[in-house]
Amino acid sequence: MTSPTPETAPDAVPQRPSLLRVLRDQRKTVTLALLLVVATYWIAGQLGEWRLAACIAAGIGLGLVNHLVTEFWLLKLISSGEEPTRSKIAVSTFIRLAALSVVAVAIAVMFWPDGIGLLLGLAIFRLIALVMTGIPLLKELNKA
């Protein structure tokens, strides 16, 4: 009797991608986004800038949705077993970011001047998500 190879082992079968799995995997990012929203309302609310706080919170929310959609797409791509090509990744990224940009700019213009907070919220979330993604990578590099 032969032992199972990595290809036939039960753990080698990729799990089916689901939104619940993405949320579970990204729980630190989701928690941080919620804390940022609470902090935004707490700080801007005390200054009487409720509309600005809502725009910043919406920007953080759009950033979080973009992050989760990206993670879900990557999980689907990895679990499908197909080899991703540069052009496929580039086209998908371009479409997603173009849609995000159109929505963000439209909302920013509709709620001008407080709407600029939406772009600020997007930038803040993106910066923090980048740091949170980079920390595990740096830890792995230090182990090697």
C-alpha positions, 0 to 999 in steps of 0.5 A: 500500500502506498502512502498518499502523495501530495496531489492525492492527499485529502488536504491537497484538494482546494477548498471551494471559494466562498465569501464567508471564507474570505471574510474569515481570512480577512477578519483583521482587515475587516475589524480594522476597517470598522475601527477606522469608521468608528474613529472617523465618526468619533473625531469628525462627529465631535467637530460637527462634521457628520457629512464629512465623517459619512464620506470618509466612512463610505471611502473606507467601506469602498476600500474594504469592498474592493479588498474583499472582492480582490481576495475572493477573485484571487481565491477563485483563481487559485482554487480553479487550478488554472495558470493565471496569465499577466493579461488576465490579471491586468484586465481584471484589475483594470476593470475593478479599479476603473469601476471603483474610481468612477463610483468614488469620483461620482460620490465625491462630486455629488457631496462636494466639498465633504465628498473629498473625504471619500477619497481620503477614506479610500487612501487611508484604507489602502495604506493600512491594507498595504501595511497589513499585507506587507507585515506577514511577508516581512515576517516570512522574509526574516525567517528565511 
